[in-house]
Amino acid sequence: MTGPAPSGATLVTATSGDRRPALSPITMRRIAIVMAGVAATLGVLSALHLSGGIHGRSAAFNAADAGVAEAAIGAILAGGALAVARFGEHARSVALAAIGFAAVGFVVGLTFTAGGGDLLDIIYHVAVLPLLFGAAVVLIRRRNSTAT
């Protein structure tokens, strides 16, 4: 089934092109909250890196690069969260793309941080990665409503 989105774009629902069952509005709201929360923490850490508040434990760690990367990842997650909050299930692919981008960014960031970042940075990356992977699993999974 297709239909016009509030902006006038046509969206494909879960019953046509996407064979996965629709997620409930509350589940999508929770996904948006996780995405927005991670985006907010990335904004804080980006500001701390760019201002010199967090600078790493070795010269090989470039805090400015980390701050720019965190800002970019945070902006993409924030945009994905807004799309999910606005369009719910229709933004499932957008959410997956944003979360996937963030997860890859976190893995790359963890490799740099492990080599020269502060312990706080390492703990942050290790703590947030499961949230991102968990949100992705919820979005990807297929509920088997016909199983007995």
N, C-alpha and C positions, 0 to 999 in steps of 0.2 A: 504494500500500500504506500502511496506517496501522497504528499499533501504540502500545501504552502506553509512555510515557516513564518513566524511573525514578521520577519524582515522581507518576505516575499520570495525567498529562495525555496526551492523544492527539496524536501528532505525525504530520504528513504527510511522507513521504519523497520523495526526488527522483524516484521512479518514478511518482508519481501526479499531484498537483497541479502540481508543478514539473517541467518537461520538461528542465531542464538536467541533464547528467550529474553524478553525485556527485563531489565533490572527495575526494582521498585523506585519510586521517586525518593524515598528516604535513603536508600542505598546510594543513589546518585548524589544526593545532598551530602552524605558522609564522604564520598569520594571528593567532592568539591571542597569540603572543609579540610581534608587531609592535604589536598593540593595547595590550597590557600595558606594553610599553616606552614607547610614546608617553604612556600614562596616567601612568606613573611620572615622566617628565620634566615633564609638566604639573603634577604635584604639587609638584615641586621649584620650578618657576618660579612657581607660585601662591604658595608660601610666601615666595619672595624678593620678589614684588610686594607681598604683604600686609604683610611686615615692613619694607618700605622699602629693601630691598637693591637693588632695581631700581626706578627711579622715573621714567625717561623723560628726554627732553632738552628738553621744553617743558611749560608749564603746562597745555596742552590735553590732554596725556596723563594719564589717571587710572589710576595703578598699582593702586589698590584695585579698581576695576572690572575691570581686566585679571586680577587675582588671583582674583576671584570667578568670572569667565568660565572661566578655566583650570581652576579646581577643578571646576566643573560639567561641563565637557567631559571632564576626566580621569575623573570618577566614572562618566559614561556609557560611556566607552571601557573602563574597568575592569570594569564590569558586563557589557558585551558580550564582553570577553575571557574572563571567568569562564563565561559561557554557552557560548562556543565551546569552551573547554577541557572543559567538562562534557558537552555534547551534540553536539560536532563538527558534522557536516554538517547536523544538524537545527536548528542555531542560525544557519544561513547568513543568513536574513532579519534576525535580531537583529544580526548582525555588520554587515550592510550598512547597517542603520538607524543603528547607533552610529558607524560610519565616516563615513557621510553627514553626520550631525550634526556630527561633529568637523571634517570638511572644510569645511563651511559656516562653522563657528565660526572655523577658521583663516583663511579668506578674509576674514571680517569683522574678525578680529583684525589681520590684515596691513594692512587699510586704515587702522585706527586707529594701528597701530604705525608705519607708514610716515610718518604725519603728525607724530608726536612721540615715538615710542618710542626706546629705545636700539638701537644697531647689533646687539647680541647678540639682541635680540628679533626684529629683522627677519630676521637670518640663521636663527634657529631656525624661524620660520614658513616661510621659503622652503625650508629643508631638510626639514621634516616633511611639507609638503603632497604631495610626490611619493610618500612612503611611504604616505600615506593613499589617494591616487589609485591607486597600484599595488595595494594590498590590495583596493580596491573592484573593480578590473578583474579580478583573479584570481577574486573571488567572483561576478562577473557573467558572465564569459566562458562561452561554450558550446564545449565541446570537440567537434569533429566526428570521432567515432570511426569513422564509415563512409566517410570520405574516402580516396581512393586516391592 
